[in-house]
Amino acid sequence: MSRFEGQVAIVTGAAEGLGFGIAQRLGGEGARVTVVDVNSDLARQASDALAREGVSSEVVSGDVADEETARRATARSVARWGRIDILVNNAGIGSPVARSWEMPVEEMDRIYRTNLRGVFSFCHHVIPHMLERDYGRIVNVSSASGKEGVAGAVPYAATKAGVISLTKSIGLELAKTGIRVNCVTPGAVMTRLLERLTKERIDGMVSRIPMGRTGTVSEVAALVAWLASEECSYSTGAVFDVSGGRTTY
Ligand SMILES: NC(=O)c1ccc[n+]([C@@H]2O[C@H](COP(=O)([O-])OP(=O)(O)OC[C@H]3O[C@@H](n4cnc5c(N)ncnc54)[C@H](O)[C@@H]3O)[C@@H](O)[C@H]2O)c1
């Protein structure tokens, strides 16, 4: 039997990049997937692509910075399938490159609302449904930047550090239940997020990766899929590195 047969997953930022790869992986192993994305055209295309692979999906177009998106995604998943087993909080945005004293304070608000508040909103709305069945797997996509800090991208690094602390805190809150909450900290994976950076910045990132290469979407999706599975039973509030050896702590 497939690992996620009969299960339902909500994946945010699932229209492309890591989110789409994670949706494909979970769907390929039997999950039905709610694709949440601010880019409605791409989200529809992602859902069509999943359908061609035999995966049932529901599209919820919306910005995770808006709490209403979490409310809608939760309600739609429960209305259509009656359950939510997996929540992958993947949607995230990068910072413009500027030092903190040159970065407008509004950038901090904007990035915080997507990268950290959005994760909180989805947890807030989905967890009561998981508690009803005393089962759930929540996987948050943080970043190696959240462990290391990044000069010139303070809002990104700081909000990703926030995702790590949120994961630990909610993991502790739910440790006595059947819900596990973990996060992954990818290093550099070639998606559109990275394509927006300059070549020098990407080369700088690769030079700090002991394996000497960027990671692939499927390498990250494989780890997320394990954390989203029943087999992940004795880890919660934990941070799982997927960075080619860059962050060895
Ligand atoms: N690519 C990397 O090297 C890397 C490294 C570390 C962490 N990450 C994290 O992985 C996650 C996915 O990154 P990616 O590289 O696939 O990015 P991406 O830009 O390729 O894809 C992000 C997806 O999220 C959607 N999205 C963005 N903001 C949204 C919002 N406010 N509401 C709903 N949807 C939104 C986009 O439309 C897009 O479909 C992010 O949280 C990112 O910070 C990526």
Ligand as a Chemical Component Dictionary entry (heavy atoms), coordinates in Angstrom:
data_LIG
# 
_chem_comp.id                   LIG 
_chem_comp.type                 NON-POLYMER 
_chem_comp.pdbx_formal_charge   0 
_chem_comp.three_letter_code    LIG 
# 
loop_
_chem_comp_atom.comp_id 
_chem_comp_atom.atom_id 
_chem_comp_atom.alt_atom_id 
_chem_comp_atom.type_symbol 
_chem_comp_atom.charge 
_chem_comp_atom.model_Cartn_x 
_chem_comp_atom.model_Cartn_y 
_chem_comp_atom.model_Cartn_z 
_chem_comp_atom.pdbx_ordinal 
LIG N1  N1  N 0  15.198 27.368 -3.089 1  
LIG C1  C1  C 0  16.036 27.398 -2.069 2  
LIG O1  O1  O 0  17.258 27.370 -2.227 3  
LIG C2  C2  C 0  15.518 27.470 -0.660 4  
LIG C3  C3  C 0  16.437 27.376 0.391  5  
LIG C4  C4  C 0  15.976 27.427 1.688  6  
LIG C5  C5  C 0  14.638 27.573 1.949  7  
LIG N2  N2  N 1  13.765 27.679 0.901  8  
LIG C6  C6  C 0  12.357 27.867 1.242  9  
LIG O2  O2  O 0  11.577 26.923 0.531  10 
LIG C7  C7  C 0  10.285 27.457 0.299  11 
LIG C8  C8  C 0  9.924  27.312 -1.170 12 
LIG O3  O3  O 0  10.898 28.020 -1.907 13 
LIG P1  P1  P 0  11.098 27.847 -3.483 14 
LIG O4  O4  O 0  12.551 27.919 -3.706 15 
LIG O5  O5  O -1 10.311 26.706 -3.982 16 
LIG O6  O6  O 0  10.441 29.231 -3.967 17 
LIG P2  P2  P 0  9.694  29.601 -5.338 18 
LIG O7  O7  O 0  9.709  31.094 -5.374 19 
LIG O8  O8  O 0  10.263 28.834 -6.475 20 
LIG O9  O9  O 0  8.202  29.080 -5.086 21 
LIG C9  C9  C 0  7.440  29.616 -4.043 22 
LIG C10 C10 C 0  5.969  29.353 -4.288 23 
LIG O10 O10 O 0  5.259  29.943 -3.186 24 
LIG C11 C11 C 0  4.266  30.815 -3.690 25 
LIG N3  N3  N 0  4.093  31.916 -2.735 26 
LIG C12 C12 C 0  4.987  32.902 -2.463 27 
LIG N4  N4  N 0  4.469  33.735 -1.566 28 
LIG C13 C13 C 0  3.236  33.284 -1.262 29 
LIG C14 C14 C 0  2.212  33.737 -0.400 30 
LIG N5  N5  N 0  2.359  34.859 0.315  31 
LIG N6  N6  N 0  1.062  33.030 -0.330 32 
LIG C15 C15 C 0  0.890  31.903 -1.066 33 
LIG N7  N7  N 0  1.823  31.432 -1.915 34 
LIG C16 C16 C 0  2.995  32.108 -1.999 35 
LIG C17 C17 C 0  4.781  31.298 -5.033 36 
LIG O11 O11 O 0  3.732  31.765 -5.890 37 
LIG C18 C18 C 0  5.452  30.019 -5.566 38 
LIG O12 O12 O 0  4.525  29.176 -6.201 39 
LIG C19 C19 C 0  10.324 28.902 0.786  40 
LIG O13 O13 O 0  9.770  28.988 2.084  41 
LIG C20 C20 C 0  11.804 29.209 0.831  42 
LIG O14 O14 O 0  12.128 30.219 1.742  43 
LIG C21 C21 C 0  14.168 27.628 -0.388 44 
# 
loop_
_chem_comp_bond.comp_id 
_chem_comp_bond.atom_id_1 
_chem_comp_bond.atom_id_2 
_chem_comp_bond.value_order 
_chem_comp_bond.pdbx_ordinal 
LIG N1  C1  SING 1  
LIG C1  O1  DOUB 2  
LIG C1  C2  SING 3  
LIG C2  C3  SING 4  
LIG C2  C21 DOUB 5  
LIG C3  C4  DOUB 6  
LIG C4  C5  SING 7  
LIG C5  N2  DOUB 8  
LIG N2  C6  SING 9  
LIG N2  C21 SING 10 
LIG C6  O2  SING 11 
LIG C6  C20 SING 12 
LIG O2  C7  SING 13 
LIG C7  C8  SING 14 
LIG C7  C19 SING 15 
LIG C8  O3  SING 16 
LIG O3  P1  SING 17 
LIG P1  O4  DOUB 18 
LIG P1  O5  SING 19 
LIG P1  O6  SING 20 
LIG O6  P2  SING 21 
LIG P2  O7  DOUB 22 
LIG P2  O8  SING 23 
LIG P2  O9  SING 24 
LIG O9  C9  SING 25 
LIG C9  C10 SING 26 
LIG C10 O10 SING 27 
LIG C10 C18 SING 28 
LIG O10 C11 SING 29 
LIG C11 N3  SING 30 
LIG C11 C17 SING 31 
LIG N3  C12 SING 32 
LIG N3  C16 SING 33 
LIG C12 N4  DOUB 34 
LIG N4  C13 SING 35 
LIG C13 C14 SING 36 
LIG C13 C16 DOUB 37 
LIG C14 N5  SING 38 
LIG C14 N6  DOUB 39 
LIG N6  C15 SING 40 
LIG C15 N7  DOUB 41 
LIG N7  C16 SING 42 
LIG C17 O11 SING 43 
LIG C17 C18 SING 44 
LIG C18 O12 SING 45 
LIG C19 O13 SING 46 
LIG C19 C20 SING 47 
LIG C20 O14 SING 48 
# 
